[in-house]
Amino acid sequence: MTQDAEPAAILHNPTAQGNVLLVCEHASNRFPAGFGDLGLDAAAKESHAAWDPGALAVAKHMSGLLDAKLVASTVSRLVYDCNRPPYALGAMPAKSEKFTIPGNENLTDAERKQRIDQVYRPFLTLLYDTISSAVKEPVLATIHSFTPIYNDRPRSVEIGILHDSDTRLADAMLALAPQFTDMNVQRNEPYGPEDGVTHTLKIHGLENGLMNVMIEVRNDLIATPEEQKNVAKILAELISAALGKLEKEVEK
């Protein structure tokens, strides 16, 4: 197999001093040469099944606004979904929404291990190391986007604020959201913990006792550079306000 020259995960804004740590698990639709194109056509490789369009751009803008480090995957989630544990079917899915992924059908144990070792573990290690080296206890925020139509059903939610068992930051953001945007903001939509989407929050947030939240933005709202900047500003201000609210409550 051809060795991939590009790392599987990258730390953006490594000198940032803020206490928010951003994560973008589905930042890229890159298919490393060693894994081929999984039998997909060009449209499938550009689709939301392969990555979260607009998410990395939003996360990068937020990184600047919040002075936050940002850990991002550089490999398509169809090769390995870094927001899924190795035992999950969705980690290397044979089907995603309407897309069949030929290259993920009938994977051997050795092939699965290769992807885990070359894609998931480097991402996992980079995120662990970034958390461990933080001067201040970080607040974990993962940034995603979702398609406005899924399995032929339109979605009215525009921003989802997702959480697992730690609801502190999500609660504060949801309470303050109307002050920052008139978009339709919902709790645990269009996905929730029952859909297996909180893996990163669990192993990096909950297990480390870190406050955490997952943010989903409908991708038609962040299709242009200007939209990406605008949404990033809203989200950065909302997170900052929510953290300020929580800090004041602790001081009472």
Backbone as JSON, one array per atom type, in Angstrom:
{
  "sequence": "MTQDAEPAAILHNPTAQGNVLLVCEHASNRFPAGFGDLGLDAAAKESHAAWDPGALAVAKHMSGLLDAKLVASTVSRLVYDCNRPPYALGAMPAKSEKFTIPGNENLTDAERKQRIDQVYRPFLTLLYDTISSAVKEPVLATIHSFTPIYNDRPRSVEIGILHDSDTRLADAMLALAPQFTDMNVQRNEPYGPEDGVTHTLKIHGLENGLMNVMIEVRNDLIATPEEQKNVAKILAELISAALGKLEKEVEK",
  "N": [[0.83, -1.2, 0.0], [0.48, 2.23, -0.8], [2.21, 4.7, 1.01], [0.74, 7.27, 2.84], [1.43, 10.64, 2.49], [0.41, 12.86, 3.75], [-0.59, 13.92, 7.0], [-3.02, 12.25, 9.1], [-4.49, 13.8, 10.76], [-4.7, 17.21, 11.79], [-3.41, 19.91, 13.71], [-4.7, 22.99, 14.01], [-4.0, 26.48, 14.46], [-2.02, 26.3, 16.61], [-0.76, 27.78, 18.65], [-2.67, 29.01, 20.09], [-4.34, 30.51, 22.92], [-6.75, 30.42, 24.21], [-9.47, 28.97, 26.21], [-11.2, 27.27, 24.95], [-11.43, 24.34, 23.06], [-11.55, 23.35, 19.83], [-13.0, 20.91, 17.64], [-13.02, 19.11, 14.62], [-14.25, 16.56, 13.19], [-15.13, 15.64, 10.73], [-13.91, 17.04, 8.65], [-12.83, 16.86, 6.1], [-12.94, 15.67, 2.69], [-11.06, 14.01, 1.66], [-9.52, 11.3, 0.04], [-7.17, 9.16, 0.78], [-4.42, 7.96, -1.2], [-3.68, 5.3, -0.74], [-6.02, 4.02, -0.02], [-7.71, 4.27, -2.12], [-10.65, 5.24, -4.07], [-12.82, 4.08, -2.95], [-14.67, 3.05, -4.67], [-16.43, 5.02, -5.41], [-18.28, 7.56, -7.2], [-17.61, 10.87, -8.59], [-19.58, 12.67, -7.67], [-20.55, 11.46, -5.33], [-18.27, 11.53, -3.75], [-18.06, 14.21, -3.26], [-20.27, 14.74, -1.81], [-22.37, 15.18, 1.16], [-22.19, 12.8, 2.47], [-19.56, 12.05, 2.45], [-18.19, 13.96, 3.9], [-18.37, 16.89, 6.07], [-19.61, 19.48, 4.63], [-18.41, 22.8, 4.63], [-17.96, 22.86, 7.36], [-15.28, 22.83, 8.36], [-14.33, 25.33, 7.51], [-15.99, 27.07, 8.98], [-15.2, 26.28, 11.55], [-12.5, 27.06, 11.52], [-12.71, 29.86, 11.34], [-13.99, 30.31, 13.79], [-11.98, 29.44, 15.45], [-10.1, 31.48, 15.2], [-11.57, 33.66, 16.23], [-12.09, 32.86, 18.85], [-9.62, 32.42, 19.85], [-8.71, 29.77, 19.79], [-7.45, 26.43, 19.84], [-7.58, 24.0, 17.21], [-8.47, 20.83, 16.31], [-8.44, 18.77, 13.56], [-9.64, 16.27, 11.33], [-8.14, 14.9, 8.37], [-9.09, 13.2, 6.53], [-11.59, 11.53, 4.6], [-14.72, 10.74, 6.1], [-15.81, 8.43, 5.18], [-13.76, 6.71, 4.73], [-12.73, 6.41, 7.31], [-14.7, 7.15, 10.07], [-14.06, 9.49, 12.33], [-15.58, 10.18, 14.5], [-16.64, 7.95, 15.54], [-16.4, 4.89, 17.36], [-14.08, 2.11, 16.9], [-15.55, -0.31, 16.91], [-18.07, 0.31, 16.0], [-20.6, 0.11, 13.49], [-20.91, 2.28, 11.83], [-18.39, 3.38, 11.67], [-16.9, 2.6, 9.48], [-18.72, 2.73, 7.11], [-20.87, 0.7, 5.09], [-22.96, 1.71, 3.81], [-24.31, 4.96, 3.42], [-26.79, 7.08, 4.1], [-28.36, 7.41, 1.07], [-26.28, 6.45, -0.33], [-24.3, 3.85, -1.51], [-21.36, 2.27, -0.44], [-19.03, 0.83, -2.05], [-16.33, 0.1, -1.56], [-16.27, -0.33, 1.13], [-17.58, -2.59, 1.69], [-17.65, -5.87, 2.92], [-15.19, -5.78, 4.34], [-12.09, -6.98, 5.55], [-10.81, -8.14, 8.74], [-8.17, -7.35, 8.94], [-8.05, -5.24, 7.1], [-9.79, -3.43, 8.27], [-8.41, -2.92, 10.64], [-6.16, -1.67, 9.61], [-7.18, 0.78, 8.72], [-8.07, 1.83, 11.13], [-5.62, 2.1, 12.45], [-4.23, 3.86, 10.77], [-5.84, 6.09, 10.36], [-7.83, 6.65, 12.44], [-6.46, 6.32, 14.95], [-4.21, 8.17, 14.85], [-5.66, 10.6, 14.81], [-7.04, 10.4, 17.24], [-4.87, 10.34, 19.02], [-3.67, 12.86, 18.57], [-5.68, 14.56, 19.49], [-5.93, 13.74, 22.16], [-3.32, 14.42, 23.05], [-3.35, 17.19, 22.67], [-5.29, 17.99, 24.47], [-4.1, 17.1, 26.86], [-1.84, 18.7, 27.02], [-2.79, 21.19, 27.5], [-2.8, 24.36, 29.07], [-4.81, 25.54, 30.56], [-7.83, 24.06, 31.78], [-9.52, 22.66, 29.17], [-12.47, 23.55, 27.24], [-14.55, 21.57, 25.4], [-15.58, 21.68, 22.06], [-17.25, 20.44, 19.37], [-17.48, 20.67, 15.84], [-19.82, 20.51, 13.27], [-21.58, 19.85, 10.14], [-24.79, 19.49, 8.51], [-26.95, 17.92, 6.11], [-29.62, 19.61, 4.38], [-31.71, 18.11, 3.4], [-32.62, 14.86, 4.03], [-32.75, 11.52, 3.23], [-34.9, 12.16, 1.55], [-36.42, 13.8, 3.14], [-37.12, 17.02, 4.24], [-35.34, 19.2, 6.46], [-36.1, 21.29, 9.12], [-34.73, 22.39, 11.23], [-31.99, 24.54, 11.91], [-29.66, 25.1, 13.31], [-28.12, 22.82, 15.41], [-27.76, 22.04, 18.81], [-25.98, 19.87, 20.52], [-25.69, 17.3, 22.99], [-24.4, 14.96, 25.42], [-24.5, 13.23, 28.41], [-23.59, 15.35, 29.95], [-24.95, 18.33, 30.25], [-24.46, 20.99, 30.63], [-23.12, 23.15, 29.14], [-24.53, 23.08, 26.74], [-27.14, 23.6, 27.66], [-26.87, 26.26, 28.56], [-26.16, 27.55, 26.16], [-28.43, 27.11, 24.59], [-30.33, 28.51, 26.03], [-29.46, 31.12, 25.69], [-29.39, 31.48, 22.97], [-31.53, 32.81, 21.42], [-30.82, 35.47, 21.73], [-28.76, 35.91, 20.04], [-29.26, 34.96, 17.48], [-31.79, 34.55, 14.95], [-32.22, 32.16, 13.85], [-33.43, 28.76, 13.56], [-32.88, 27.05, 16.29], [-32.15, 24.05, 17.88], [-32.32, 21.49, 20.44], [-30.3, 18.6, 20.52], [-30.71, 17.92, 17.78], [-30.16, 17.6, 14.27], [-29.64, 15.09, 15.11], [-28.99, 12.87, 17.88], [-27.73, 11.62, 21.09], [-28.62, 8.98, 20.98], [-28.18, 8.25, 18.39], [-25.57, 7.68, 18.18], [-23.71, 9.73, 17.9], [-22.12, 11.07, 19.7], [-19.57, 10.27, 20.33], [-16.94, 11.48, 20.4], [-17.44, 13.48, 22.31], [-17.92, 11.88, 24.54], [-15.5, 10.26, 24.99], [-13.46, 12.13, 25.11], [-14.48, 14.38, 26.36], [-16.47, 13.76, 28.52], [-15.1, 11.62, 29.84], [-12.83, 12.89, 30.68], [-13.77, 14.77, 32.34], [-14.42, 17.21, 31.24], [-16.16, 20.15, 30.25], [-18.48, 20.12, 27.55], [-19.7, 20.23, 24.13], [-21.6, 19.65, 21.15], [-21.88, 20.97, 17.94], [-24.09, 21.42, 15.31], [-24.55, 22.56, 12.04], [-26.77, 23.5, 9.51], [-25.94, 22.7, 6.22], [-26.57, 24.27, 3.96], [-26.63, 26.8, 4.89], [-24.08, 27.62, 5.24], [-22.69, 27.83, 2.87], [-21.18, 29.64, 1.44], [-18.19, 31.73, 1.62], [-18.76, 34.12, 3.01], [-21.12, 33.49, 4.42], [-20.1, 31.48, 6.03], [-18.32, 32.9, 7.67], [-20.14, 34.59, 8.97], [-21.82, 32.8, 10.4], [-19.92, 31.55, 11.98], [-19.17, 33.69, 13.61], [-21.53, 34.15, 15.05], [-21.73, 31.7, 16.44], [-19.32, 31.67, 17.9], [-19.63, 33.91, 19.54], [-21.88, 33.08, 20.93], [-20.98, 30.78, 22.32], [-19.03, 32.01, 23.95], [-20.62, 33.75, 25.48], [-22.25, 31.89, 26.78], [-20.37, 30.47, 28.31], [-19.53, 32.54, 29.93], [-21.9, 33.04, 31.34], [-22.18, 30.62, 32.77], [-19.91, 30.76, 34.35], [-20.47, 32.95, 36.0], [-22.62, 31.92, 37.41], [-21.4, 29.96, 38.91], [-19.88, 31.51, 40.59], [-21.74, 32.65, 42.28]],
  "CA": [[0.0, 0.0, 0.0], [1.21, 3.5, -0.86], [2.2, 5.43, 2.27], [0.15, 8.6, 2.68], [2.37, 11.66, 2.94], [-0.29, 13.86, 4.57], [-1.04, 13.36, 8.27], [-4.46, 11.96, 9.18], [-5.12, 14.85, 11.56], [-3.88, 18.43, 11.87], [-3.72, 20.89, 14.74], [-4.71, 24.36, 13.52], [-3.83, 27.52, 15.48], [-1.41, 25.59, 17.73], [-0.3, 28.67, 19.72], [-3.84, 29.66, 20.71], [-4.31, 30.53, 24.38], [-8.1, 30.36, 24.76], [-9.79, 27.71, 26.9], [-12.04, 26.43, 24.1], [-10.74, 23.47, 22.11], [-12.46, 22.98, 18.76], [-12.72, 19.64, 16.96], [-13.79, 18.92, 13.39], [-13.98, 15.16, 12.82], [-15.53, 15.4, 9.34], [-13.46, 18.27, 8.0], [-12.25, 16.67, 4.77], [-13.4, 14.56, 1.82], [-9.86, 13.46, 1.03], [-9.39, 9.85, 0.0], [-5.74, 8.87, 0.61], [-4.14, 7.06, -2.32], [-3.61, 3.91, -0.31], [-7.35, 3.44, 0.15], [-8.48, 4.44, -3.34], [-11.85, 6.07, -3.97], [-13.87, 3.22, -2.38], [-15.65, 2.74, -5.71], [-17.41, 6.11, -5.47], [-18.14, 8.52, -8.3], [-17.23, 12.21, -8.15], [-20.67, 13.29, -6.92], [-20.6, 10.86, -3.99], [-17.1, 11.99, -3.0], [-18.29, 15.61, -2.9], [-21.53, 14.83, -1.07], [-22.33, 15.23, 2.63], [-21.85, 11.47, 2.99], [-18.11, 11.93, 2.51], [-17.65, 14.94, 4.84], [-19.32, 17.92, 6.49], [-19.28, 20.69, 3.86], [-18.45, 24.08, 5.33], [-17.68, 22.76, 8.8], [-13.91, 23.23, 8.68], [-14.21, 26.78, 7.33], [-16.62, 27.67, 10.16], [-14.35, 25.99, 12.71], [-11.3, 27.9, 11.43], [-13.09, 31.23, 11.73], [-14.23, 30.28, 15.24], [-10.67, 29.3, 16.08], [-9.53, 32.82, 15.27], [-12.38, 34.52, 17.09], [-12.03, 32.39, 20.23], [-8.22, 32.1, 20.16], [-8.86, 28.36, 20.16], [-6.83, 25.39, 19.04], [-8.56, 23.25, 16.42], [-8.02, 19.53, 15.83], [-9.29, 18.39, 12.42], [-9.27, 15.13, 10.51], [-7.86, 15.25, 6.98], [-9.5, 12.04, 5.73], [-13.04, 11.37, 4.5], [-15.33, 9.87, 7.09], [-16.15, 7.14, 4.58], [-12.6, 5.85, 4.96], [-12.96, 6.13, 8.74], [-15.4, 8.24, 10.73], [-13.36, 9.7, 13.59], [-16.55, 10.36, 15.57], [-17.2, 6.63, 15.84], [-15.4, 3.94, 17.85], [-13.8, 1.06, 15.91], [-16.54, -1.4, 16.87], [-19.34, 0.79, 15.45], [-20.79, -0.12, 12.06], [-20.77, 3.55, 11.14], [-17.0, 3.82, 11.57], [-16.51, 2.35, 8.08], [-20.05, 2.31, 6.68], [-21.1, 0.15, 3.75], [-23.99, 2.56, 3.22], [-24.54, 6.22, 4.1], [-28.03, 7.58, 3.51], [-28.68, 6.7, -0.17], [-25.03, 6.1, -1.0], [-23.64, 2.59, -1.23], [-19.91, 2.46, -0.44], [-18.51, -0.49, -2.45], [-15.03, -0.19, -0.95], [-16.43, -0.66, 2.55], [-18.31, -3.85, 1.81], [-16.86, -7.09, 3.16], [-13.84, -5.48, 4.8], [-11.51, -7.99, 6.43], [-10.32, -7.6, 10.01], [-6.89, -6.69, 8.67], [-8.33, -3.97, 6.42], [-10.37, -2.53, 9.28], [-7.33, -2.53, 11.55], [-5.3, -0.73, 8.89], [-7.81, 2.1, 8.75], [-8.03, 2.28, 12.52], [-4.25, 2.48, 12.77], [-3.72, 4.94, 9.92], [-6.73, 7.26, 10.34], [-8.46, 6.95, 13.72], [-5.53, 6.45, 16.07], [-3.5, 9.46, 14.82], [-6.61, 11.65, 15.22], [-7.26, 10.21, 18.67], [-3.65, 10.72, 19.73], [-3.49, 14.31, 18.49], [-6.66, 15.2, 20.36], [-5.49, 13.45, 23.54], [-2.12, 15.21, 23.36], [-3.73, 18.6, 22.74], [-5.98, 18.16, 25.76], [-3.14, 16.87, 27.95], [-0.85, 19.78, 27.09], [-3.46, 22.47, 27.71], [-2.45, 25.05, 30.31], [-6.07, 25.66, 31.28], [-8.76, 22.97, 31.46], [-10.24, 23.1, 27.97], [-13.89, 23.29, 26.98], [-14.55, 20.88, 24.12], [-16.7, 21.97, 21.17], [-17.07, 19.8, 18.08], [-18.19, 21.44, 14.82], [-20.31, 19.65, 12.2], [-22.68, 20.36, 9.32], [-25.71, 18.44, 8.09], [-27.66, 18.2, 4.87], [-30.99, 20.1, 4.61], [-32.67, 17.06, 3.02], [-32.05, 13.55, 4.34], [-33.71, 10.49, 2.83], [-36.04, 12.87, 0.93], [-37.17, 14.56, 4.14], [-36.48, 18.3, 4.57], [-35.1, 19.47, 7.88], [-36.36, 22.68, 9.44], [-33.72, 22.86, 12.17], [-30.87, 25.19, 11.23], [-28.5, 24.85, 14.16], [-28.36, 21.86, 16.48], [-26.86, 22.06, 19.96], [-26.07, 18.49, 20.95], [-24.96, 16.94, 24.21], [-24.63, 13.65, 26.0], [-25.0, 13.36, 29.78], [-23.22, 16.66, 30.48], [-25.79, 19.28, 29.5], [-24.23, 22.36, 31.13], [-22.84, 24.14, 28.11], [-25.66, 23.07, 25.8], [-28.26, 24.31, 28.31], [-26.59, 27.71, 28.56], [-26.2, 28.04, 24.78], [-29.82, 27.09, 24.14], [-31.04, 29.59, 26.73], [-29.01, 32.42, 25.19], [-29.4, 31.51, 21.5], [-32.39, 33.84, 20.82], [-30.19, 36.79, 21.8], [-27.69, 35.99, 19.05], [-29.69, 34.59, 16.14], [-33.2, 34.19, 14.78], [-32.28, 30.85, 13.22], [-34.11, 27.7, 14.31], [-31.88, 26.32, 17.08], [-32.82, 22.97, 18.61], [-31.52, 20.58, 21.24], [-30.11, 17.24, 20.02], [-31.26, 17.79, 16.44], [-31.03, 16.55, 13.75], [-29.2, 13.82, 15.69], [-28.81, 12.9, 19.32], [-26.88, 10.54, 21.61], [-29.12, 7.66, 20.57], [-27.69, 7.98, 17.04], [-24.15, 7.36, 18.25], [-22.9, 10.85, 17.39], [-21.43, 11.77, 20.78], [-18.35, 9.51, 20.68], [-15.87, 12.41, 20.79], [-17.82, 14.1, 23.58], [-17.79, 10.89, 25.61], [-14.17, 9.8, 25.37], [-12.55, 13.25, 25.36], [-15.13, 15.31, 27.27], [-17.0, 13.15, 29.74], [-14.1, 10.82, 30.54], [-11.84, 13.81, 31.26], [-14.46, 15.75, 33.18], [-14.41, 18.5, 30.55], [-17.4, 20.65, 29.69], [-18.43, 19.8, 26.13], [-20.9, 20.42, 23.32], [-21.46, 19.37, 19.72], [-22.66, 21.95, 17.19], [-24.43, 21.03, 13.94], [-25.08, 23.66, 11.25], [-27.29, 23.04, 8.21], [-24.87, 23.12, 5.32], [-26.97, 25.3, 2.99], [-26.46, 28.1, 5.54], [-22.65, 27.93, 5.29], [-22.21, 27.43, 1.55], [-20.27, 30.66, 0.9], [-17.26, 32.26, 2.62], [-19.42, 35.13, 3.84], [-22.01, 32.77, 5.33], [-19.26, 30.76, 7.0], [-17.85, 33.91, 8.62], [-21.27, 35.08, 9.77], [-22.25, 31.75, 11.33], [-18.83, 31.37, 12.94], [-19.25, 34.8, 14.56], [-22.67, 33.86, 15.93], [-21.42, 30.57, 17.32], [-18.25, 32.06, 18.82], [-20.22, 34.8, 20.54], [-22.8, 32.3, 21.76], [-20.18, 29.99, 23.25], [-18.42, 32.91, 24.92], [-21.67, 34.21, 26.4], [-22.68, 30.75, 27.59], [-19.33, 30.21, 29.3], [-19.6, 33.64, 30.89], [-23.09, 32.79, 32.16], [-21.88, 29.52, 33.67], [-18.9, 31.22, 35.31], [-21.17, 33.79, 36.98], [-23.45, 31.05, 38.26], [-20.49, 29.28, 39.86], [-19.4, 32.52, 41.56], [-22.81, 33.05, 43.2]],
  "C": [[0.86, 1.25, 0.0], [1.09, 4.23, 0.48], [1.68, 6.85, 2.03], [1.07, 9.65, 3.28], [1.71, 12.67, 3.88], [-0.75, 13.22, 5.87], [-2.55, 13.18, 8.29], [-5.21, 13.0, 9.99], [-4.15, 16.01, 11.7], [-4.37, 19.3, 13.04], [-3.59, 22.28, 14.14], [-4.6, 25.33, 14.7], [-3.18, 26.95, 16.75], [-0.95, 26.47, 18.89], [-1.44, 29.38, 20.43], [-3.8, 29.51, 22.23], [-5.69, 30.45, 25.02], [-8.4, 29.01, 25.39], [-10.77, 26.84, 26.13], [-11.16, 25.63, 23.16], [-11.76, 22.98, 21.09], [-12.01, 21.69, 18.09], [-13.6, 19.56, 15.72], [-13.44, 17.54, 12.83], [-14.22, 14.89, 11.34], [-15.13, 16.56, 8.45], [-13.13, 18.09, 6.53], [-12.94, 15.53, 4.01], [-12.22, 13.99, 1.04], [-9.84, 11.93, 1.14], [-7.91, 9.53, -0.25], [-5.51, 7.81, -0.46], [-4.15, 5.6, -1.92], [-4.95, 3.23, -0.16], [-8.2, 3.56, -1.11], [-9.71, 5.3, -3.12], [-13.05, 5.29, -3.45], [-14.97, 2.9, -3.38], [-16.69, 3.82, -5.91], [-17.19, 6.99, -6.69], [-17.86, 9.9, -7.71], [-18.31, 12.87, -7.3], [-20.73, 12.76, -5.49], [-19.44, 11.36, -3.13], [-17.23, 13.45, -2.57], [-19.49, 15.77, -1.96], [-21.3, 14.88, 0.44], [-22.0, 13.87, 3.23], [-20.36, 11.34, 3.23], [-17.48, 12.86, 3.55], [-18.73, 15.88, 5.29], [-18.97, 19.22, 5.77], [-19.42, 21.96, 4.7], [-18.01, 24.04, 6.77], [-16.27, 23.24, 9.15], [-13.73, 24.74, 8.54], [-14.82, 27.52, 8.53], [-15.72, 27.49, 11.38], [-13.08, 26.85, 12.7], [-11.59, 29.35, 11.81], [-13.32, 31.31, 13.24], [-12.92, 30.2, 16.0], [-10.0, 30.66, 16.24], [-10.25, 33.71, 16.26], [-12.24, 34.16, 18.57], [-10.59, 32.17, 20.72], [-8.13, 30.65, 20.62], [-8.05, 27.45, 19.26], [-7.93, 24.58, 18.36], [-7.91, 21.97, 15.91], [-8.98, 19.07, 14.73], [-8.74, 17.15, 11.72], [-9.0, 15.6, 9.08], [-8.32, 14.16, 6.02], [-11.02, 11.92, 5.73], [-13.56, 10.41, 5.56], [-15.79, 8.54, 6.51], [-14.98, 6.17, 4.63], [-12.6, 5.42, 6.42], [-13.6, 7.36, 9.36], [-14.82, 8.42, 12.13], [-14.29, 10.04, 14.75], [-17.27, 9.05, 15.87], [-16.09, 5.73, 16.38], [-15.21, 2.8, 16.85], [-14.84, -0.04, 15.81], [-17.86, -0.97, 16.24], [-19.42, 0.52, 13.95], [-20.56, 1.15, 11.25], [-19.34, 4.05, 11.02], [-16.47, 3.67, 10.14], [-17.76, 1.85, 7.35], [-20.1, 1.76, 5.25], [-22.18, 0.93, 3.03], [-24.14, 3.81, 4.08], [-25.68, 6.93, 3.4], [-28.34, 6.78, 2.25], [-27.44, 6.17, -0.89], [-24.53, 4.73, -0.55], [-22.14, 2.8, -1.38], [-19.25, 1.12, -0.77], [-17.21, -0.87, -1.74], [-15.09, -0.5, 0.52], [-17.21, -1.96, 2.76], [-17.32, -5.0, 2.0], [-15.4, -6.79, 3.53], [-13.35, -6.61, 5.71], [-11.08, -7.33, 7.74], [-9.02, -6.85, 9.82], [-7.09, -5.33, 8.01], [-8.93, -2.96, 7.4], [-9.28, -2.02, 10.22], [-6.41, -1.51, 10.89], [-5.88, 0.67, 8.92], [-7.82, 2.68, 10.16], [-6.65, 2.82, 12.86], [-3.79, 3.72, 12.01], [-4.58, 6.2, 9.95], [-7.23, 7.62, 11.74], [-7.44, 7.2, 14.82], [-4.69, 7.74, 16.02], [-4.39, 10.64, 15.23], [-6.81, 11.61, 16.72], [-6.06, 10.71, 19.47], [-3.44, 12.22, 19.72], [-4.45, 15.02, 19.43], [-6.31, 14.96, 21.83], [-4.31, 14.34, 23.93], [-2.45, 16.68, 23.5], [-4.44, 18.9, 24.05], [-4.98, 18.08, 26.91], [-2.17, 18.02, 28.13], [-1.47, 21.14, 27.37], [-3.08, 23.08, 29.07], [-3.68, 25.19, 31.19], [-6.98, 24.5, 30.88], [-9.62, 23.38, 30.28], [-11.73, 22.78, 28.01], [-13.96, 22.74, 25.56], [-15.79, 21.23, 23.31], [-16.41, 21.36, 19.8], [-18.0, 20.45, 17.06], [-18.53, 20.54, 13.63], [-21.28, 20.42, 11.31], [-23.54, 19.19, 8.88], [-26.49, 18.88, 6.87], [-29.1, 18.65, 5.14], [-32.07, 19.09, 4.23], [-32.0, 15.71, 3.23], [-33.09, 12.48, 4.1], [-35.03, 11.11, 2.37], [-36.87, 13.68, 1.92], [-36.45, 15.87, 4.45], [-36.36, 18.49, 6.07], [-35.28, 20.95, 8.15], [-35.33, 23.25, 10.41], [-32.55, 23.44, 11.39], [-29.56, 25.05, 12.01], [-28.91, 23.87, 15.25], [-27.31, 22.01, 17.56], [-27.0, 20.7, 20.63], [-25.23, 18.24, 22.2], [-25.22, 15.49, 24.55], [-25.09, 13.88, 27.44], [-24.61, 14.68, 30.44], [-23.94, 17.73, 29.65], [-25.45, 20.75, 29.8], [-24.05, 23.39, 30.03], [-23.98, 24.22, 27.1], [-26.85, 23.82, 26.38], [-28.07, 25.82, 28.23], [-26.67, 28.28, 27.14], [-27.64, 28.1, 24.27], [-30.62, 28.23, 24.79], [-30.7, 30.96, 26.13], [-29.16, 32.58, 23.67], [-30.3, 32.59, 20.9], [-31.8, 35.24, 20.85], [-29.16, 37.0, 20.68], [-28.13, 35.66, 17.63], [-31.19, 34.32, 16.12], [-33.34, 32.86, 14.03], [-32.95, 29.83, 14.15], [-33.05, 26.84, 15.0], [-32.59, 25.31, 17.96], [-31.83, 22.12, 19.38], [-31.48, 19.19, 20.6], [-30.87, 16.98, 18.72], [-30.2, 18.21, 15.43], [-30.64, 15.15, 14.22], [-29.11, 13.99, 17.2], [-27.95, 11.74, 19.78], [-27.31, 9.16, 21.15], [-28.66, 7.28, 19.16], [-26.18, 7.71, 17.01], [-23.22, 8.48, 17.84], [-22.07, 11.55, 18.47], [-20.15, 11.05, 21.22], [-17.23, 10.43, 21.15], [-16.18, 13.07, 22.13], [-17.61, 13.14, 24.74], [-16.35, 10.64, 26.0], [-13.19, 10.94, 25.66], [-13.15, 14.27, 26.33], [-15.52, 14.66, 28.58], [-15.93, 12.41, 30.52], [-12.99, 11.67, 31.16], [-12.47, 14.85, 32.17], [-14.51, 17.13, 32.57], [-15.81, 18.89, 30.09], [-17.36, 20.49, 28.17], [-19.77, 20.03, 25.45], [-20.58, 20.06, 21.88], [-22.39, 20.32, 18.98], [-22.84, 21.46, 15.76], [-25.04, 22.25, 13.23], [-25.57, 23.13, 9.91], [-26.41, 23.59, 7.1], [-25.28, 24.11, 4.23], [-26.83, 26.7, 3.57], [-25.0, 28.52, 5.63], [-21.99, 27.53, 3.96], [-21.21, 28.41, 0.95], [-19.33, 31.14, 2.0], [-17.91, 33.28, 3.55], [-20.35, 34.48, 4.85], [-21.21, 32.05, 6.41], [-18.74, 31.71, 8.07], [-18.97, 34.35, 9.56], [-21.71, 34.05, 10.82], [-21.18, 31.52, 12.39], [-18.88, 32.46, 14.02], [-20.38, 34.57, 15.55], [-22.31, 32.78, 16.94], [-20.33, 30.93, 18.33], [-18.8, 32.96, 19.92], [-21.15, 34.05, 21.48], [-22.05, 31.43, 22.76], [-19.58, 30.86, 24.34], [-19.44, 33.38, 25.96], [-22.13, 33.09, 27.32], [-21.65, 30.43, 28.67], [-19.3, 31.3, 30.36], [-20.76, 33.46, 31.85], [-22.81, 31.7, 33.21], [-20.87, 29.94, 34.74], [-19.56, 32.09, 36.39], [-22.01, 32.96, 37.93], [-22.6, 30.33, 39.29], [-20.06, 30.25, 40.96], [-20.46, 32.91, 42.57], [-22.76, 32.25, 44.49]]
}
